[in-house]
Amino acid sequence: MTEILTAEQLAERLGLNPESVRRLTRDGTLPHHRIGASVRYILADVMAHTAVNKHPDDEAVDAFAQAMHLRMAQVRTQEKEGWERYPSEYLEALLASNVEAEEWVDVANYAMMLHFGHEKRKPAKGATPCGL
């Protein structure tokens, strides 16, 4: 749903003084719409406009995390779930083989699995390998 805000509401959302929002509007810094005598802001437009200040590292991490999510979802559709049940040695071997294959998203996912302490859990009897 599109959120349409007043200057005061936008200022509250952004943690600014309402006068700062009005000044940024007059300067042409914030995208806005005039409706009669009033000014309104579409939150999504303002947020997209201010995202230009996002650090490239943050953009890279966000994009890589999205790739990790997509890969994990793809693997789940192949009924390969349950990484929590495998010993760290097994996941470390899978990680290493993916390093050799230069499958960086899979490497990151195996690193995530190792990071979250799966080694505390024991493999389930008859479990099928969860390889990505």
N, C-alpha and C positions, 0 to 999 in steps of 0.2 A: 504494500500500500504506500502510495506517495504521501510523504509528510510535508505539508505546507505550513510554514512557521512565520510568526511575526518577528520583528527585530529582537524583542525581549526574549522570546522563546529560543531563537537561534543563539543569542548571547548566553543563555543558560546552558544550552547543549554544548556550546564550545568553550564554556568557562571564561567568557569575555564580559566586559562591561557593555551594556546596550549602546552606549554612545560610541564605543569602538566599532561595533557592527554598523552603525549609521555612517561613521566616517569612512569605513572600508567600502560601503555601498556608494557613497558620494564619489570616492576615488575610482570607482569602477573595478575594485579588487574582488568584490563578491558578486556572483551572479544573482540577479534578483528579477522580480516581475512587478510592474506597477499595475495595480488594480484600483482604478479611480485615483483617490488621493493617498491610498495606502500602498506600502511596499510589502511584498511577501517573498519568502525564500523557499525553494524546494530543497530539502535537506540533502537528498542524493546529489543534486547538482553542486551544492556548496562543498560537500565532502569530496566529490570527484575533482573539483577545481583546486581544493587545498591539498590533494594527494600528490601534487607535483613536488612537494617538499619532502616526500618520503625518501629515505636514504636508499641508495642502490643495493646495499647489503640486505636491507629489509625486504626489498622487492624480490631479490634472488632467493632468500630464505622462504618467502611466501610461495613463490613459484615452485620451488623444489618440494616443499611440504605438500603442495597440491599434487605434484607428480607422485609422491609417496602414497598419498590417499588413493589416488586412482589405481596405482599398482596393487595396493592391498585389496581394494574392492574387486579388481579383476581376478585376483587369486582366489578370493572368497567364492566367486561364481564357479570356480573349478573345484569347489568343495575341498579346498586345502586350507583348513583352519586349525587352530589349536597350537600355535607356536609356543604358548605358555607351558606346554607339557614336555618340551624337549630340553635335554641337558645343554649347558652352554657350549660344550665341546662340539656338539652336532651343529649348532647354529654358527659357531666360529668357523667350522669347515665350510659351511654354505657361504658365509661371508667371504672367506678367502677365495673360494672358487669364483665368486662373482667379481672380486677384485681382478682376478686374472682375466676374466671375460670382459672387464670394463663395463659392467652393468651397474652404474653408479646409483640408480634409484633402488635397486635390490640391495646393494651394499648398505645404503642408508637405512633401509627397512630392517635388515638383519642387525645393524648397529643399534637401532631403536629397541629391538627385541632383547638384545643383550643388556642394554642400558636399564631396562625395566625389571631386571632381576629374575628372569624366568628360571635361573639355575636353582632356585629354591623349590621348584616344582619337579616332580618326577614324571617321566614319560608314562602315559596310560598304556595298559596292556592292549596289544593289537593296534596301536595307533599307526596311522599312515603318515609318512613324511610330509611336512608342510612346505616343501621347497617352492620358492617363488618361480 
